[in-house]
Amino acid sequence: MGIIKPTNKLVESFKNLHLYHTGFSNCAMRVRIALEEKGLSWTSHLINLSKGENLTKEYISINPNAVVPTLIDNGIVIIDSADIIDYLDKKFSFNPLRPRAEKDEELMYEWMYLARDNHLSIKTYMYSNMTSSQNMKRSVETMDEYRKNQTFDTALLAFHERFNSNEGFTKNELNKATTIINNCFSRMDMRLQDHDWLAGDNFSLADIAWIPQLVILKVVNYPFENYPHLEKWKNAIMQRPSFKQGVLDWLPEMKK
Ligand SMILES: N[C@@H](CCC(=O)N[C@@H](CS)C(=O)NCC(=O)O)C(=O)O
């Protein structure tokens, strides 16, 4: 969605960069990695998703989708992780995170949007496989309130309706999500067979968009052994200081 006009006027007075985010959120990881790669300093506002802090009226007045991340740049509010990292790279031209050749840049956008647009498939896979997911079910009252407030992201609302229903996701829904994810990783593995990075010759927003998906899917033992070239790519990214600063430092339980 990019730049939006929030109903919350307070954030419009914020100076410099502020990020509303969550440690274990793939979308927020993207933005933190991009901020670290650019060498930008920023103020952290942690949102606890399991306590429903994203569902409060106050947060919805900043981000109408009731999701993290949200970036504020000197009062300008930007939502959606792909749009945020693109905004950051365009606004701060140093340490560029995009290929120079136009056709490689197009490929970068293709990969980046693919990661963003498959978010609900990954979420379906995660919620279906996480042992703790039953604790993530919302109460009837919370869902009633959410239904009233979630007027923007109808696909996300439908996801939560299904997850919080008595039946949960059907086998078909899980199979569909798994096939989408498998197809993405097969394509990535094929590209990485003879390339170091997803687009162009250097690390770019495409790689930043995808690495968090591997981080979270690892938690539910997604079978990455089926994609040998992804492993080499993942290891190279994990060596970058931005991975430590943007991912591991926010996930103390994963550092062990
Ligand atoms: N397309 C959005 C998706 C954002 C999103 O769904 N964020 C998740 C965390 S990764 C969230 O806040 N979920 C809260 C919820 O599902 O209610 C983006 O890339 O920023």
Residues whose N, C-alpha, C, O or C-beta is under 5 A from the ligand:
A	BS01	LIG	S25 N26 C27 A66 V67 V68 P69 D80 S81 A82 R116
